[in-house]
Amino acid sequence: MMIKSATMLRNDYDKMVQLSKEKQEPIFITRNGEGEMVFLPQELWEKREAELDLLAEMLRREQNRVAGARTFSMDDLRKVAEDVLNEG
């Protein structure tokens, strides 16, 4: 984990960008010794957002399954797909 001051970010933005991209990890920014922000490359942020979206979708589906929503096995889906394809 990298921790840098807001002053460093203000004074040497290009170096912070380079460091974060090279390490592919966030930099925690502090002000007066207290955590304030997280600085990270856009690609890393987008990857983490996609992972969170996937996890949220998996949780939603699991909650639906636990609540009694109908589920299908791969064999069930394969049979339905074959039936649809054979109708045409």
Order of alpha helices (4+ residues) and beta strands (2+ residues): beta-alpha-alpha-beta-beta-alpha-alpha
